[in-house]
Amino acid sequence: MKDIYLILDQLNIKYHKYNHPAVFTVEESESLHLDIPGAHSKNLFLRNKKKTAYYLVTVLADKRVNLNQLTKELGEDKLSFASPEDLKKYLGLTPGSVSVFGLINNEEKNITVIVDQDFFGSEEIGFHPNDNTATLVIKTEDLKKFLDFCGNQIVFKNI
């Protein structure tokens, strides 16, 4: 697995690291009352019914994603959560640690990234650094730089 810290340094993306107990959901994170600045993210790794298309959906943590609506908007017949095995295979991650930073491990560039446009109303955003025992906060403008580096197809949407 590639080192997200080295890649962020190579891209000259500054970050602040906040260590915390392992959290597997947004609700768990909120229950810890962590004092982490910026917008917080929720990240979903989805697949279509035939397992021929995979999507990494990243939204503001307080949003609910309507999978039926997203399915229609993407022209799919059904979207559901990908298995832990697919998560490991495509992003090199385990459940609870899903974030856009996992894209560094997707060498095939076969995951479409759906990014909530509302992120860009915040100056900073936090993501797990491919491990759910920390959060890295970066400038929101650096998110685009990181995504460009990864080379996956990116769709910016109002979710």
N, C-alpha and C positions, 0 to 999 in steps of 0.2 A: 504494500500500500504506500502511496506517495505521501510525503510530508506536507501538510497544508501550510505549516509555518514557513518552510523554505520557499514555497511557491508565492505566498503573500509577500515575503521579503523580496523575492526576485521581481515581483510586479510593483514594488514600492508602495504596497498597500499597508498603511499603518493600522494596527489593531490594539485593542486592550483586552486582555484575557481575565475572565472572572471564573475562578474555580468554585465549584459547588458540589453537593452530593449528586449522585446519579439521578436524573429525572427522565421519565419515559413519555410523559405527556405534558401538554401546556398546563393542565390543571395541577399536576404535581409541582411544576415549576412555580406556579403562582402561590401554591400553599406554603412554599418556603419563604415567601416574602423577600426575595433577593433584591438587592438594590443595584440593579444593572440598568444603565442608562439606555436611551434610544428605544426604537420600536422593537418589538419581539416578534419572532416568526413562528409559523406553524408550517411544517413541511410534510407533504404526503407523497408517497411513491405508489403510483397507480399503474395499472395495465389494462389493455382492452381484453375482450372476452377470448379472443383467439391467441392471446399472448404474442401478438406480432407488433405491438406498439406499447411503449412505456413512457410514462409522464412523471416528472417531478414537479409538483405543484407547491409553490411557496407563497404564503399569504400572511397578512398580519395575524398575530396570535389570537385575537379576539373574534375573528371571522369564522363563520360556518361555511363550508364548501358544499354547495348543492351538486352532488355527483350526477344526478339526472340531467340537470341543466348543462353542466360542463360536458357531459357525454354528447348531448345534442350539438353544442357549440363546436366541438372538435370533430363532429361527423362520425363518431363511433357508435356501435350498437350497444355497448355496455362497458362501463369502467368499474373496476373494483381494486381493492388494495392488492399490491403485489405480495408474493410470499417472502418470508425471511430469506429463503434460498435465493430468490431473484434479487432481493436487496443486496445480498452479499456478492452475487455474481456480477451485477451491473454497476454497483456503486462502492462495493467493498465495505459496506456498513452493516451494522446490526440494528434491530428495532430499538427505537428511542434515540438514535444518534443521527437520524436523517436530516440532512441539510444540503444546501447548494454546494457546500465545500466538498461533498462526496463526488461531484462531477469530475474532479481531478483523476478519479479512478475509472472513468467511463471512456476508455481509449477508443471504442468503436463509435463514439458520438451518436449513439442510437437512442438516446433519451431526449424527448422534447421537454423543455423547461417552460412551465407556465408561471409567470411572475405577476403578482398583484401590483397594479400600478399605484395603489395607495401607499406603497413603501416610500415612494418618492416625495411624500409630504413630510417625511421625517429626515432629520439630518444624519442620524445614525441608525444602524440596524444590527441585531445580534443573531448569530447562528452558532450551533454546536460545531466545534472543530473536528468533526468525524468521531467524536467521543462525547457521550452525554454527561460527563462530569465537569464540563466547562462551557462557557459561552464566550465567543469572540465578538466584539463590537467593532464594526468598521463604518466608515462614512458611506452613506447610501450611494453617493456618486461612484464609489469604488466598487460597488456591486456590479455595475455595468462593465467596468474594466475587467473584473474577475470573470464574468460570464463570457465576454468576448474572448478572453484567453482560453477558456474551456472549449469553445468551438461548437457547442451543441446548438440545435435550433432553439431559439428563444421566442416566446409569445408573451407580450405584455397585455394584460387584460384587467378590466374592472371585475373583480370577483366579489 
